[in-house]
Amino acid sequence: MLVGDGEKIIKQQAIDIDPAAAGGGGTYAVLVFDNPMQVTGQSADGSGERTQEAKMLGIAEHSDYGSFVVEYGDLDAAKALDGQKVTIAAKAENIMFPSDVRIPIGEPQASEAKVLS
């Protein structure tokens, strides 16, 4: 589990992008997989379910854009697990592959996930 600001998550992803272009100065929690794995979730464009390789899964976020807030998952619980190896469960219906630039860049997000261990 990795919890931090956009700069920390993007550094983990080893992507050359300005974090300000992808996030609103928020705090993010991601599950970093030991090895890339196949993840099944929903396409953001509404075309239905798909499966693709992912290196991580966003499981919580809190970003305040002033006029609106993006918030999903249990960020407080994730903070307590920062740096630890965990196993989670998430339903494909709660996983989304974004069509825009958001953190984690190019990786799916689970609006609901349960920590198993």
N, C-alpha and C positions, 0 to 999 in steps of 0.2 A: 504494500500500500504506500502510495506517495501522496502527500498533501502539501500544497503550497500555492504560490501565486503563479500567474501565467509564465513568467520568466523561468521559474523552477521546472514547471512541467515541460515547456518547450525545450529547455536544456536537456532534460531526460530523453526527449524525442530526437535530439540532435538534428533539429530542423532550423534552417536559417530564415527566420521570420521575426519581425518586430512583434513582441507580445501585445502591444497596444493595438495592432491591426486585427488581432484575433479575440481579444477579451476586454472586458471593461474594468480591469484592475481587481478582479475577483479572487476568490480562493477556490481551489479545485481539489478533488480527491480522485485519484485514478488507481486502478488495479493494474500493475505492470506484470504482464505474463512472463514466466520464466523463458518460454519459447513462443514464437508466433503461433496462434491457434485459429481454427475456424470458429467464427461467431455467427449466429443466426439472429437476425433482427429485422426491423421494419425500415423500408426506404423512406426517407424524408419527403420524397416527391409523391407519396401515396400509392406507388405502384405495387406495394405488397411486401411480402417477406423475401429476404435474400440471405445468403451465407457468403461471407468473405473472410479472408485472413485479417487478423488484427494483432497488434503488439501490446495494446492496453485497452482498458475499458473505463470510461468516465463513470464514476458512481455517485458523485456529489458535487454541487457547485453553489456558490452564493456570489452573485455579481450585481452591484447596484449601479444602474446606468442613469440614475437621477429621475427620469420619467417612468422607469419601470425596473423591476428586479427579476433576475433569472435565478431561480432556486429549485433544486431538486436533490433528492437523497438526504442522508443524515450526516451532514458535515461534522457535527460535534463528535459523533461516534467514530467517524473516520479519523479525526485528529488524534484520538486516543490510540489508533492503530498505525500511525505514521511510521514507516520504516520497517514494519513487521510483515512477515509472510502470512497471508490469509487465503482462505478459500471462500468464495461467495457462490450464491445461487441467484440467477436472474432469469425471468421468463422472456422468451423471444418477443412476446407482445409488448414488453417494457423496454426493449433495446431498440435504439434508433441510430441509423447511419446518417449523419448530417449531410446536407447538400450545400452548406455554407462553411465559412471559416470560423471554427470555434475550437476551444481547447477541451480535450486534446485534439490537435490538428489531424484531420483525416481518420480519426478513430471513433468507434461507436460509443454511445452513452446509454446507461441503464437508468431509467427514471426511478426504478425500485430495485434494490438488491438486498439480499440477506447474507450477513456474514455467518458462515458455518463453523469456521475455526480460525 
